[in-house]
Amino acid sequence: MNQGLIPAKWAALTPNGQAVYDVPNDRRVSWRDFDAMVRRLANGLRGLGLQPGDRVAMLSRNCVEYQALYFAAGRAGLVTQPLNWRLAVPELASIVRDAAPKAVISASEWSGVVEQLQREADVPNWLQFGDDSDGSLDRLIASSSDDEPEWSSKVADDDPFFILYTGGTTGQSKGALHTHRSAAAGMLNQTVAERIVPSDVYMLTGQMYHIPIVLAMNYMKHGCPLVLVNFEAKQALEIIEAERVSAFLGITTMLNWMMAVPGFENYDISSLRNIQYGGGPMPSSIVRQALEMFPCTLIQGYGQTEGTTMCFLSQEDHANAVAGIHPERLRSCGREGFITTVRVVDPSGNEVPRDGKTPGEIVVRSEANMIGYWNRPDLTAQTLRDGWMWTGDVATWDEDRYVFIVDRAKDMIISGGENIYSVQVEEAIARHPAVLECAVIGVPDEEWGESVKAVVVLKPGMQATEQEIIDQARKHLASYQKPRSVDFVAELPKAPTGKILKRELRAPYWADRERNV
């Protein structure tokens, strides 16, 4: 089950076929050449003295070298530790010190950051690549053996494969540790849900320091070409047209931005077969718009860094909803995946009624779950209990086990003793034609404890007033659920996963107070 051997299979079957197209660097790499890069990098890292289980950190945007590292580390029994380049140096340094990699690989773009990291973290090996770098990674690859690494056959299913640090939507980032087995299980779930075919061309729109890397590796596992981009809406449409992309994962914001590109209808995106969306709830009005504008099927995936994708709303569910059959399910994240078991439970672990009304916490049992948080046995014990992973997400479920996420536990608003779920308010506000995206938070209120505030981003060239947004919510919600105030902003703060960082929106209002949620 060594996932590092994926390129070897396709180098043997289709050596001249395209493995990776690195769009930002305009590099096309065949399976033969990509596999050779992986072998040499694996041998080179072990030649530096790294031992099984040692971590190798990477600081870069999406590129061929990044993809090669995941496979090379897996092949050599090492562990990839991707670094989020959006973080400030102190947080990067904390993550590097936490996982203690034996090597850090960086693109030349981040040379200034690396200089600061070198002063704050003790790492034996620092390797660089790129036009303005010292070329140390390139020299390592060129000078290393092209033979199959002798360690690749010794890697076991439950050996660690990569550490992904969480987006930190509710606090400090934590390192979720995945094995070759959990990665393979996550891939199997995706294969069934996405219905991958050999002719697919997959575009990776997310960054490789987050869980969508598993989706990219899965398409490569099927021998499909991988197209790497650093997402920008107009360019994404151009790449779909030029490369005949058939599938990609788009978070809610990405799909919104793509559909808002002027002249969207003039792009030839007929090659698209399926789009998976996720990274946070998508209002059903936006789902309907996407179904109208994109010429393909849609599925929703609900997942976390800790458990890959756990629930799916299928292609048929979308089609049925649009046809008037259970239209409410467009608000659902679907049902448990092929290899996952999902329940919605009360604090004692007992299932809540499947009535679509009673909220509980989503718990998941799956081989795709992480094996724990790196260096945090306390948090691991809180999250993994008796074979179940407690997600921290609040949801209801119906008699057919469709799951409806209503909030993160920490995002629930309590006003006048009433529980208000921000997702429901956001769903109502998103129906306003001028709203691009919104976030709903609770802010201090002397009378009610908390009151509802909406933070709204408007579509380019469109306008709306505070009262219009409040009236829009009032049409679809009980009076106590509507926002009492609205802020208009140019953009919302987001984690690397694309999830909105509501804690950053709340922080100014709660700086000198304590929330009970």
C-alpha positions in Angstrom: 0.0 0.0 0.0 3.0 2.3 -0.3 1.5 5.3 -1.9 4.9 6.4 -3.1 4.8 3.7 -5.7 1.9 5.3 -7.6 4.2 6.9 -10.2 6.1 3.6 -10.8 3.0 1.9 -12.0 2.1 4.5 -14.6 5.7 5.0 -15.7 5.6 1.3 -16.7 2.1 1.4 -18.3 2.2 4.8 -20.0 5.8 6.2 -19.8 5.2 8.9 -22.4 1.8 10.0 -21.0 1.6 13.3 -19.2 1.8 12.9 -15.4 1.9 16.6 -14.3 1.4 19.9 -16.0 2.8 22.6 -13.7 1.0 25.7 -15.1 2.7 28.4 -13.1 6.1 27.2 -14.2 4.9 26.0 -17.6 6.4 22.5 -17.1 5.0 19.3 -18.5 6.4 16.1 -17.1 5.8 12.6 -18.4 5.3 9.6 -16.2 8.7 8.3 -17.0 10.5 11.5 -16.0 8.3 12.1 -13.0 9.0 8.7 -11.6 12.7 9.2 -12.2 12.5 12.4 -10.2 10.6 10.7 -7.4 13.2 7.8 -7.2 16.2 10.2 -7.2 14.6 12.5 -4.6 13.8 9.5 -2.4 17.4 8.2 -2.7 18.8 11.7 -2.2 16.9 12.3 1.0 17.9 9.0 2.5 21.5 9.8 1.4 21.4 12.8 3.7 21.0 10.5 6.6 17.3 10.6 7.1 15.7 7.6 8.7 12.3 6.0 8.4 9.7 8.2 10.1 11.8 11.4 9.8 9.9 14.4 8.5 10.6 16.5 5.4 9.0 20.0 5.3 8.1 21.8 2.1 7.5 25.5 1.7 6.2 26.3 -1.8 3.3 27.0 -3.9 1.9 24.2 -6.0 4.6 22.8 -8.4 6.1 19.5 -9.7 8.7 19.3 -7.0 6.0 19.5 -4.3 4.0 16.6 -5.8 7.2 14.6 -6.2 8.1 15.1 -2.6 4.9 13.4 -1.4 5.7 10.3 -3.5 9.4 10.4 -2.8 9.0 10.6 1.0 6.4 7.8 0.9 8.7 5.7 -1.2 11.6 6.2 1.3 9.6 5.7 4.5 9.7 9.4 5.3 6.9 11.8 6.2 5.9 14.9 4.2 5.3 17.9 6.4 3.8 20.7 4.1 4.0 24.3 5.4 1.4 26.9 4.8 3.1 29.8 3.1 0.3 32.1 4.1 1.3 31.9 7.8 3.5 34.5 9.5 7.1 33.4 10.4 6.4 32.9 14.1 3.6 30.4 13.4 5.7 28.7 10.7 8.6 28.4 13.2 6.3 27.0 15.8 5.1 24.3 13.4 8.6 23.5 12.3 9.7 23.1 15.9 6.7 21.0 16.7 7.3 18.4 14.0 11.1 18.7 14.0 11.8 17.9 10.3 15.2 16.7 9.4 15.0 18.6 6.1 13.2 21.7 4.9 12.7 22.2 1.1 11.8 25.6 -0.1 11.1 27.5 -3.4 13.2 30.5 -4.0 10.2 32.8 -3.5 10.4 32.1 0.2 14.1 32.7 0.7 13.5 35.6 3.1 11.1 33.5 5.2 13.6 30.6 5.2 16.4 32.9 6.5 14.2 33.8 9.4 13.2 30.2 10.0 16.8 29.1 10.1 17.4 31.5 13.1 14.4 30.1 14.9 14.4 26.3 14.2 17.2 23.8 14.3 17.0 21.7 11.1 20.0 19.8 9.8 19.3 20.2 6.1 17.9 23.2 4.1 17.3 22.6 0.4 16.2 25.2 -2.2 15.0 25.1 -5.8 13.9 27.7 -8.3 15.5 30.3 -10.6 16.9 32.5 -7.8 17.8 29.7 -5.4 21.1 28.0 -4.6 20.0 25.0 -6.6 20.7 22.6 -3.7 17.6 20.5 -4.3 18.2 20.2 -8.0 21.8 19.1 -7.4 20.6 16.5 -4.8 18.2 15.0 -7.4 20.7 15.1 -10.2 23.5 13.4 -8.2 21.3 10.7 -6.6 20.9 7.2 -7.7 18.1 6.4 -10.2 17.7 2.9 -8.8 14.5 1.9 -7.0 15.0 2.9 -3.4 15.8 -0.2 -1.3 13.4 1.1 1.4 10.3 1.2 -0.7 9.4 -2.4 -0.1 9.8 -2.1 3.6 7.1 0.6 4.1 4.1 -0.8 6.0 0.5 0.2 5.6 0.3 1.9 9.0 3.6 3.8 8.6 3.1 7.6 8.7 2.8 9.2 5.3 2.2 13.0 5.9 1.3 15.5 8.6 -1.2 18.2 7.6 -1.6 21.1 10.0 -5.3 22.1 10.4 -6.6 25.4 9.2 -7.1 26.6 12.7 -10.7 27.8 12.3 -11.2 27.5 16.0 -7.7 28.1 17.4 -4.1 27.0 17.1 -3.1 24.7 14.2 -2.6 21.0 15.0 -0.7 18.4 13.0 -3.1 15.6 11.8 -0.9 12.5 11.1 -2.0 10.2 8.3 -0.7 6.9 7.3 -0.4 5.1 3.9 -3.6 3.2 4.9 -5.7 6.3 5.9 -4.6 8.0 2.6 -5.6 4.9 0.6 -9.0 4.7 2.4 -9.6 8.4 1.7 -8.8 7.8 -2.0 -11.2 4.9 -2.2 -14.0 7.0 -0.8 -13.3 9.6 -3.4 -13.1 7.1 -6.3 -16.6 5.9 -5.6 -18.1 9.3 -5.0 -16.4 11.1 -8.0 -16.8 8.0 -10.3 -13.3 8.5 -11.7 -12.6 7.3 -15.2 -9.2 6.8 -16.9 -9.8 9.7 -19.3 -10.2 12.2 -16.6 -7.9 15.3 -16.3 -7.8 16.7 -12.8 -7.1 20.3 -11.9 -5.9 20.9 -8.3 -7.2 24.2 -7.3 -6.3 24.0 -3.6 -2.8 24.2 -2.2 -0.8 21.1 -1.5 -0.4 21.9 2.2 -4.0 20.8 2.7 -6.2 17.7 2.4 -7.1 18.2 -1.3 -3.7 16.7 -2.0 -5.3 13.3 -1.4 -7.7 14.0 -4.2 -4.9 14.9 -6.6 -2.9 11.8 -5.7 -6.0 9.7 -6.2 -6.5 10.8 -9.8 -2.8 10.1 -10.4 -3.4 6.7 -8.9 -5.8 6.1 -11.8 -3.2 7.3 -14.3 -4.9 10.6 -14.9 -2.9 13.8 -15.7 -2.7 16.3 -12.9 -2.9 20.0 -13.7 -1.4 22.3 -11.0 -2.6 25.8 -10.7 -2.5 28.6 -8.0 -6.1 29.5 -8.2 -7.3 32.6 -9.9 -10.9 32.5 -11.3 -10.3 33.7 -14.9 -7.2 31.6 -15.3 -9.0 28.5 -14.0 -11.6 28.8 -16.7 -8.8 29.3 -19.3 -7.0 26.2 -18.1 -10.2 24.1 -18.2 -10.7 25.1 -21.8 -7.1 24.6 -22.9 -6.3 21.4 -21.0 -9.8 19.8 -21.3 -10.0 19.5 -17.6 -12.8 17.1 -16.5 -12.8 17.4 -12.8 -11.8 19.6 -9.9 -12.6 20.5 -6.3 -13.9 24.0 -5.8 -14.7 25.5 -2.4 -17.8 27.7 -2.3 -15.8 30.9 -2.8 -14.0 29.6 -5.9 -17.2 28.6 -7.7 -18.7 32.0 -6.8 -15.7 33.8 -8.2 -15.6 31.7 -11.4 -19.3 32.3 -12.1 -18.8 36.0 -11.6 -16.0 36.2 -14.3 -17.2 38.5 -17.0 -18.0 36.5 -20.2 -18.2 33.2 -18.3 -20.6 31.9 -20.9 -17.9 32.3 -23.6 -15.5 29.8 -22.2 -15.5 26.3 -23.6 -15.8 24.2 -20.4 -17.7 21.4 -22.0 -14.9 18.9 -21.0 -16.1 19.1 -17.4 -17.5 15.8 -16.1 -17.9 16.5 -12.4 -17.2 19.2 -9.9 -16.9 18.4 -6.2 -17.5 21.4 -3.9 -16.9 21.7 -0.2 -14.8 23.6 2.3 -17.9 24.9 4.1 -21.6 25.1 3.6 -22.8 26.4 0.2 -26.2 28.1 0.1 -28.7 26.1 -1.9 -29.3 29.2 -4.2 -25.6 29.1 -5.2 -25.8 25.3 -5.8 -28.7 25.8 -8.1 -26.8 28.5 -10.0 -23.8 26.3 -10.3 -25.9 23.5 -11.7 -27.3 25.9 -14.3 -23.9 27.4 -15.3 -21.5 24.4 -15.2 -22.1 21.7 -17.9 -21.5 18.8 -15.6 -22.6 16.9 -12.5 -22.0 18.2 -9.0 -21.3 16.4 -5.7 -20.7 17.9 -2.3 -18.0 16.5 0.0 -18.0 17.1 3.7 -14.6 16.5 5.3 -11.9 17.6 7.6 -8.1 17.5 7.6 -8.4 14.8 10.3 -10.7 12.5 8.3 -10.5 13.4 4.6 -14.0 13.4 3.0 -16.6 11.7 5.2 -20.0 12.5 3.6 -21.1 13.1 0.0 -24.2 14.5 -1.6 -24.4 12.5 -4.8 -24.9 13.5 -8.4 -28.4 12.0 -8.3 -29.2 13.9 -5.1 -28.5 17.2 -6.9 -30.4 16.2 -10.0 -33.4 15.1 -8.0 -33.4 18.3 -5.8 -33.5 20.5 -8.9 -36.4 18.4 -10.3 -38.3 19.0 -7.1 -37.6 15.6 -5.4 -36.3 16.4 -1.9 -35.2 19.9 -2.8 -34.3 20.5 0.9 -31.3 18.1 0.5 -29.4 20.8 -1.4 -28.8 22.1 2.2 -27.4 18.7 3.2 -23.8 17.5 3.0 -25.3 14.1 2.0 -24.7 10.7 3.6 -21.8 8.7 4.8 -19.2 7.7 2.2 -18.4 4.3 0.9 -16.0 3.4 3.7 -17.2 5.7 6.5 -19.8 5.3 9.2 -21.4 8.5 10.3 -23.6 9.2 13.3 -25.1 12.3 14.9 -24.9 12.1 18.7 -25.6 13.8 22.0 -22.7 14.6 24.4 -23.0 11.1 25.8 -22.5 9.5 22.4 -26.2 8.4 22.0 -27.7 9.0 18.5 -30.1 11.9 18.4 -33.5 11.3 16.7 -33.4 11.2 12.9 -36.1 13.9 12.7 -34.2 16.6 10.8 -34.6 18.9 13.8 -32.6 17.6 16.8 -29.0 18.8 16.7 -26.0 16.7 17.8 -22.3 16.3 17.0 -21.1 14.5 13.9 -18.9 11.5 14.8 -17.2 9.3 12.2 -15.6 5.8 12.2 -13.4 5.2 9.2 -10.0 3.9 8.2 -9.5 7.3 6.5 -9.3 9.0 9.9 -6.0 10.3 11.1 -4.2 8.2 13.7 -3.8 11.3 15.9 -2.4 14.8 16.4 1.3 15.0 16.3 2.8 15.5 19.8 -0.7 16.1 21.3 -2.0 12.9 23.0 -4.4 15.1 25.0 -6.2 16.5 22.0 -6.0 13.1 20.3 -7.8 11.5 23.3 -10.5 14.2 23.1 -11.0 13.7 19.3 -10.6 9.9 18.9 -12.7 8.0 21.3 -13.5 4.3 21.1 -12.9 4.2 17.3 -14.9 7.3 16.6 -13.7 10.7 15.6 -15.6 13.6 17.1 -15.7 16.4 14.6 -16.9 19.4 16.6 -19.5 20.0 13.9 -23.2 20.4 14.9 -25.8 18.8 12.6 -29.2 17.2 12.3 -30.1 14.2 10.3 -33.2 12.8 8.7 -34.8 9.4 8.5 -32.7 8.5 5.4 -29.5 9.5 7.3 -28.9 12.7 5.3 -26.8 15.0 7.4 -27.5 18.7 7.6 -24.7 20.8 9.2 -26.0 23.6 11.3 -22.8 25.0 12.7 -19.4 24.5 14.3 -20.0 24.0 18.0 -18.0 27.2 18.7 -20.0 29.2 16.0 -23.4 28.7 17.5 -25.0 31.9 18.7 -27.1 32.0 21.9 -29.4 35.0 22.0 -32.0 35.4 24.8 -31.6 31.7 25.6 -32.3 30.7 22.0 -29.8 28.7 19.9 -29.2 30.4 16.5 -27.2 28.5 13.9 -25.2 30.8 11.7 -25.4 28.5 8.7 -29.2 28.9 8.6 -28.9 32.7 8.7 -26.2 32.7 6.0 -28.4 30.5 3.8 -31.2 33.1 4.0 -28.9 36.1 3.3 -27.3 34.4 0.3 -30.6 34.5 -1.5 -30.1 38.2 -2.0 -28.9 38.6 -5.7 -26.2 41.1 -4.7 -24.5 38.8 -2.1 -21.3 37.1 -3.1 -20.6 35.5 0.3 -21.4 36.2 3.9 -20.5 35.1 7.4 -22.8 35.4 10.5 -21.4 35.8 14.0 -22.6 36.6 17.5 -21.5 39.8 19.0 -22.0 41.0 22.6 -25.5 42.4 23.5 -26.3 43.7 27.0 -29.9 42.7 26.8 -29.8 39.4 24.9 -26.3 38.2 25.7 -25.5 37.9 22.0 -27.0 39.4 18.9 -26.6 38.3 15.3 -24.3 40.3 13.0 -23.9 39.6 9.3 -20.6 40.3 7.5 -21.3 40.5 3.8 -19.2 40.7 0.6 -21.2 42.0 -2.4 -20.8 40.9 -6.0 -18.7 43.3 -8.2 -20.7 46.2 -9.4 -23.7 45.4 -7.2 -25.1 47.2 -4.1 -27.3 46.5 -1.1 -28.2 48.3 2.1 -28.1 47.0 5.7 -31.9 47.0 5.8 -32.2 45.1 2.6 -30.0 42.3 4.0 -32.0 42.2 7.2 -35.3 42.1 5.3 -33.9 39.3 3.1 -33.2 37.2 6.2 -36.6 38.1 7.8 -38.4 36.6 4.8 -37.0 33.1 5.6 -36.3 33.1 9.3 -38.0 33.6 12.7 -37.6 37.1 13.9 -35.1 36.3 16.6 -32.8 34.7 14.0 -32.4 37.7 11.7 -29.3 39.9 11.9 -29.5 43.0 14.0 -26.6 44.6 12.2 -24.7 44.2 8.9 -21.1 45.0 8.0 -20.0 45.2 4.3 -16.4 44.2 3.6 -14.2 43.7 0.6 -13.3 40.1 1.6 -13.6 37.6 4.5 -10.7 36.2 6.4 -10.1 32.6 5.4 -8.1 29.6 6.5 -5.9 27.7 3.9 -8.8 25.4 3.4 -11.0 28.2 2.2 -13.1 28.1 5.4 -14.1 31.5 6.8 -12.3 32.4 10.0 -15.2 33.5 12.1 -13.0 33.8 15.2 -11.1 36.6 13.5 -14.4 38.4 12.7 -15.6 37.9 16.3 -12.3 38.9 18.0 -12.7 42.7 18.0 -16.1 42.4 19.6 -15.1 39.9 22.3 -11.6 41.2 23.1 -12.5 42.0 26.7 -15.3 39.5 27.2 -15.7 35.8 27.4 -18.2 33.8 25.2 -20.0 30.8 26.7 -20.1 28.9 23.4 
